[in-house]
Amino acid sequence: ATTCVVSVGWALLAAMSVLSEPIVVVLFGPNWTTVTTPLRWLSLSAAVALLTSGANHLLLATGGAVASMRAKLALVPIAIICCIGGAPFGVAALSFALVLAAAAGSALMIAAVSRHSGIPSRLQLAPARDATLVAVGSGCGASLGLLVGTHSLLTSLLALLIGGCGALAGCGVALALATHHPLRAELLGLWEGMARLRL
């Protein structure tokens, strides 16, 4: 279940990170494109936090409410230090600091689950492998939307449409490659044929 949640979440966040400029133009207008960098950092922060999204539920279900609370309380001073350290350097630096805080929070939750439930961190991080492949496919597919440009609201909407379709196609290709889907052999054969043409 965690692999599915992380895969879907990372695919959406990868597409949102790649298409951050057209998203901002559509939602807020072309004068707000300076917030695209913080949006990208916040997408990464959400992706890091999503990796351990089920850890709290696991701890609560197995009687580890105290371990969960300790991990969350330990994160508070870390998050405050990250915010204080990043805030003087602007919104982009603050957004990056939130990535560090999310990474610390994930590390604390992984350690809490390992101590309480005995699940090794290697197994807790296993969903990241499949989710990374789907996220890369989604991001590569979404980049097709950037070919349109974001000069106006109409071109930004078109970029989102093309990028969204490309992200779905990229996820499909990534899933076909990650599983033993019949398309895998076709895609690998196509790749080998293209490699021979380059030689």
C-alpha positions as a LaTeX table, in Angstrom:
\begin{tabular}{lrrr}
\hline
Residue & $x$ (\AA) & $y$ (\AA) & $z$ (\AA) \\
\hline
Ala1 & 0.00 & 0.00 & 0.00 \\
Thr2 & 2.84 & 2.39 & 0.82 \\
Thr3 & 4.40 & 1.76 & $-2.59$ \\
Cys4 & 1.14 & 2.71 & $-4.32$ \\
Val5 & 0.67 & 5.86 & $-2.23$ \\
Val6 & 4.27 & 6.97 & $-2.70$ \\
Ser7 & 4.25 & 6.15 & $-6.42$ \\
Val8 & 1.08 & 8.14 & $-7.12$ \\
Gly9 & 2.19 & 11.00 & $-4.87$ \\
Trp10 & 5.69 & 11.21 & $-6.33$ \\
Ala11 & 4.31 & 11.07 & $-9.88$ \\
Leu12 & 1.98 & 14.00 & $-9.16$ \\
Leu13 & 4.67 & 15.97 & $-7.32$ \\
Ala14 & 7.21 & 15.37 & $-10.10$ \\
Ala15 & 4.75 & 16.63 & $-12.70$ \\
Met16 & 3.89 & 19.60 & $-10.48$ \\
Ser17 & 7.56 & 20.43 & $-10.04$ \\
Val18 & 8.26 & 20.29 & $-13.77$ \\
Leu19 & 5.11 & 22.21 & $-14.67$ \\
Ser20 & 5.38 & 24.70 & $-11.81$ \\
Glu21 & 5.57 & 27.76 & $-14.09$ \\
Pro22 & 2.40 & 27.04 & $-16.10$ \\
Ile23 & 0.62 & 26.08 & $-12.87$ \\
Val24 & 1.51 & 29.40 & $-11.28$ \\
Val25 & 0.55 & 31.35 & $-14.41$ \\
Val26 & $-2.86$ & 29.64 & $-14.57$ \\
Leu27 & $-3.61$ & 29.97 & $-10.86$ \\
Phe28 & $-2.14$ & 33.39 & $-10.07$ \\
Gly29 & $-1.14$ & 35.08 & $-13.33$ \\
Pro30 & 2.16 & 35.80 & $-15.09$ \\
Asn31 & 3.30 & 38.31 & $-12.46$ \\
Trp32 & 3.79 & 35.51 & $-9.90$ \\
Thr33 & 6.30 & 33.34 & $-11.78$ \\
Thr34 & 8.98 & 34.09 & $-9.18$ \\
Val35 & 7.28 & 31.61 & $-6.83$ \\
Thr36 & 8.05 & 28.67 & $-9.12$ \\
Thr37 & 11.35 & 27.93 & $-7.37$ \\
Pro38 & 9.76 & 27.70 & $-3.90$ \\
Leu39 & 6.99 & 25.55 & $-5.38$ \\
Arg40 & 9.61 & 23.12 & $-6.70$ \\
Trp41 & 11.32 & 22.93 & $-3.29$ \\
Leu42 & 7.98 & 22.44 & $-1.54$ \\
Ser43 & 7.13 & 19.62 & $-3.98$ \\
Leu44 & 10.39 & 17.92 & $-3.00$ \\
Ser45 & 9.60 & 18.48 & 0.67 \\
Ala46 & 6.20 & 16.86 & 0.25 \\
Ala47 & 7.79 & 13.93 & $-1.60$ \\
Val48 & 10.25 & 13.34 & 1.24 \\
Ala49 & 7.47 & 13.50 & 3.84 \\
Leu50 & 5.24 & 11.20 & 1.78 \\
Leu51 & 7.78 & 8.39 & 2.03 \\
Thr52 & 6.90 & 7.88 & 5.71 \\
Ser53 & 3.24 & 8.85 & 5.47 \\
Gly54 & 2.06 & 5.51 & 6.84 \\
Ala55 & 4.56 & 5.31 & 9.68 \\
Asn56 & 2.39 & 7.21 & 12.13 \\
His57 & $-0.58$ & 4.92 & 11.47 \\
Leu58 & 1.64 & 1.86 & 11.88 \\
Leu59 & 2.92 & 3.12 & 15.22 \\
Leu60 & $-0.57$ & 3.98 & 16.47 \\
Ala61 & $-1.97$ & 0.60 & 15.38 \\
Thr62 & 0.79 & $-1.32$ & 17.16 \\
Gly63 & 0.66 & 0.61 & 20.42 \\
Gly64 & 3.51 & 2.95 & 19.61 \\
Ala65 & 1.73 & 6.24 & 20.21 \\
Val66 & 4.50 & 7.35 & 22.58 \\
Ala67 & 7.20 & 6.58 & 20.00 \\
Ser68 & 5.26 & 8.53 & 17.38 \\
Met69 & 4.83 & 11.50 & 19.70 \\
Arg70 & 8.52 & 11.49 & 20.64 \\
Ala71 & 9.53 & 11.54 & 16.98 \\
Lys72 & 7.16 & 14.42 & 16.25 \\
Leu73 & 8.29 & 16.39 & 19.30 \\
Ala74 & 11.94 & 15.86 & 18.34 \\
Leu75 & 11.16 & 17.30 & 14.91 \\
Val76 & 9.80 & 20.59 & 16.27 \\
Pro77 & 13.16 & 22.16 & 17.26 \\
Ile78 & 14.77 & 20.84 & 14.07 \\
Ala79 & 12.05 & 22.44 & 11.93 \\
Ile80 & 12.33 & 25.72 & 13.85 \\
Ile81 & 16.12 & 25.79 & 13.38 \\
Cys82 & 15.72 & 25.04 & 9.66 \\
Cys83 & 13.17 & 27.84 & 9.26 \\
Ile84 & 15.25 & 30.35 & 11.22 \\
Gly85 & 18.31 & 29.39 & 9.17 \\
Gly86 & 16.57 & 29.67 & 5.81 \\
Ala87 & 14.27 & 32.65 & 6.33 \\
Pro88 & 16.92 & 35.42 & 6.18 \\
Phe89 & 17.96 & 34.27 & 2.71 \\
Gly90 & 14.52 & 34.50 & 1.09 \\
Val91 & 11.57 & 32.34 & 0.24 \\
Ala92 & 13.55 & 29.89 & $-1.91$ \\
Ala93 & 16.03 & 29.25 & 0.91 \\
Leu94 & 13.18 & 28.83 & 3.38 \\
Ser95 & 11.58 & 26.30 & 1.04 \\
Phe96 & 14.88 & 24.41 & 0.87 \\
Ala97 & 15.07 & 24.49 & 4.67 \\
Leu98 & 11.65 & 22.84 & 4.75 \\
Val99 & 13.07 & 20.02 & 2.60 \\
Leu100 & 15.74 & 19.49 & 5.26 \\
Ala101 & 13.10 & 19.53 & 7.99 \\
Ala102 & 10.99 & 16.98 & 6.09 \\
Ala103 & 14.04 & 14.74 & 5.67 \\
Ala104 & 14.73 & 14.97 & 9.40 \\
Gly105 & 11.10 & 14.15 & 10.17 \\
Ser106 & 11.18 & 11.13 & 7.88 \\
Ala107 & 14.42 & 9.92 & 9.45 \\
Leu108 & 12.94 & 10.27 & 12.94 \\
Met109 & 9.78 & 8.34 & 11.98 \\
Ile110 & 11.81 & 5.58 & 10.30 \\
Ala111 & 13.93 & 5.26 & 13.44 \\
Ala112 & 10.81 & 5.17 & 15.63 \\
Val113 & 9.24 & 2.41 & 13.53 \\
Ser114 & 12.50 & 0.44 & 13.56 \\
Arg115 & 12.78 & 0.66 & 17.35 \\
His116 & 9.13 & $-0.04$ & 18.12 \\
Ser117 & 8.06 & $-2.52$ & 15.42 \\
Gly118 & 11.40 & $-4.02$ & 14.44 \\
Ile119 & 10.95 & $-3.20$ & 10.75 \\
Pro120 & 14.40 & $-2.35$ & 9.37 \\
Ser121 & 14.85 & 1.00 & 7.67 \\
Arg122 & 15.84 & $-0.78$ & 4.45 \\
Leu123 & 12.36 & $-2.29$ & 4.20 \\
Gln124 & 10.71 & 1.03 & 5.06 \\
Leu125 & 12.60 & 2.74 & 2.23 \\
Ala126 & 11.87 & $-0.04$ & $-0.31$ \\
Pro127 & 8.84 & 1.78 & $-1.83$ \\
Ala128 & 11.19 & 4.58 & $-2.92$ \\
Arg129 & 12.73 & 2.38 & $-5.62$ \\
Asp130 & 9.52 & 1.79 & $-7.57$ \\
Ala131 & 8.21 & 5.27 & $-6.82$ \\
Thr132 & 11.40 & 6.85 & $-8.17$ \\
Leu133 & 10.96 & 5.12 & $-11.52$ \\
Val134 & 7.35 & 6.32 & $-11.77$ \\
Ala135 & 8.31 & 9.86 & $-10.70$ \\
Val136 & 11.07 & 10.04 & $-13.31$ \\
Gly137 & 8.64 & 8.82 & $-15.97$ \\
Ser138 & 6.08 & 11.38 & $-14.89$ \\
Gly139 & 8.62 & 14.20 & $-14.83$ \\
Cys140 & 10.01 & 13.32 & $-18.25$ \\
Gly141 & 6.53 & 13.10 & $-19.73$ \\
Ala142 & 5.45 & 16.35 & $-18.10$ \\
Ser143 & 8.42 & 18.15 & $-19.64$ \\
Leu144 & 6.66 & 17.90 & $-23.00$ \\
Gly145 & 4.36 & 20.65 & $-21.76$ \\
Leu146 & 7.32 & 23.00 & $-21.44$ \\
Leu147 & 7.78 & 22.93 & $-25.20$ \\
Val148 & 4.64 & 25.06 & $-25.56$ \\
Gly149 & 5.82 & 27.92 & $-23.37$ \\
Thr150 & 4.02 & 29.96 & $-20.74$ \\
His151 & 3.69 & 33.36 & $-22.38$ \\
Ser152 & $-0.03$ & 33.71 & $-21.72$ \\
Leu153 & $-2.89$ & 32.03 & $-19.93$ \\
Leu154 & $-3.86$ & 30.09 & $-23.06$ \\
Thr155 & $-0.37$ & 28.72 & $-23.71$ \\
Ser156 & $-0.03$ & 27.87 & $-20.01$ \\
Leu157 & $-3.29$ & 25.91 & $-20.12$ \\
Leu158 & $-2.08$ & 24.13 & $-23.24$ \\
Ala159 & 1.25 & 23.40 & $-21.52$ \\
Leu160 & $-0.62$ & 21.89 & $-18.57$ \\
Leu161 & $-2.78$ & 19.77 & $-20.85$ \\
Ile162 & 0.16 & 18.45 & $-22.87$ \\
Gly163 & 2.33 & 18.07 & $-19.77$ \\
Gly164 & $-0.41$ & 16.22 & $-17.90$ \\
Cys165 & $-0.94$ & 13.80 & $-20.78$ \\
Gly166 & 2.82 & 13.38 & $-21.08$ \\
Ala167 & 3.09 & 12.69 & $-17.36$ \\
Leu168 & 0.43 & 9.98 & $-17.60$ \\
Ala169 & 2.19 & 8.43 & $-20.58$ \\
Gly170 & 5.54 & 8.63 & $-18.75$ \\
Cys171 & 4.01 & 6.86 & $-15.74$ \\
Gly172 & 2.62 & 4.17 & $-18.02$ \\
Val173 & 5.99 & 3.56 & $-19.66$ \\
Ala174 & 7.72 & 3.51 & $-16.26$ \\
Leu175 & 5.20 & 1.02 & $-14.87$ \\
Ala176 & 5.55 & $-1.16$ & $-17.95$ \\
Leu177 & 9.33 & $-1.18$ & $-17.50$ \\
Ala178 & 9.12 & $-1.84$ & $-13.75$ \\
Thr179 & 6.79 & $-4.82$ & $-14.06$ \\
His180 & 6.70 & $-7.83$ & $-16.34$ \\
His181 & 4.17 & $-6.17$ & $-18.59$ \\
Pro182 & 4.18 & $-7.33$ & $-22.25$ \\
Leu183 & 5.09 & $-3.79$ & $-23.32$ \\
Arg184 & 8.40 & $-4.13$ & $-21.49$ \\
Ala185 & 9.89 & $-6.39$ & $-24.16$ \\
Glu186 & 8.64 & $-4.05$ & $-26.89$ \\
Leu187 & 10.08 & $-0.95$ & $-25.18$ \\
Leu188 & 13.44 & $-2.61$ & $-24.52$ \\
Gly189 & 13.57 & $-3.86$ & $-28.13$ \\
Leu190 & 12.82 & $-0.34$ & $-29.36$ \\
Trp191 & 15.60 & 1.06 & $-27.16$ \\
Glu192 & 18.10 & $-1.54$ & $-28.44$ \\
Gly193 & 17.14 & $-0.74$ & $-32.05$ \\
Met194 & 17.69 & 2.98 & $-31.44$ \\
Ala195 & 21.06 & 2.25 & $-29.81$ \\
Arg196 & 22.14 & 0.27 & $-32.88$ \\
Leu197 & 21.14 & 3.15 & $-35.17$ \\
Arg198 & 23.36 & 5.56 & $-33.21$ \\
Leu199 & 26.38 & 3.26 & $-33.57$ \\
\hline
\end{tabular}
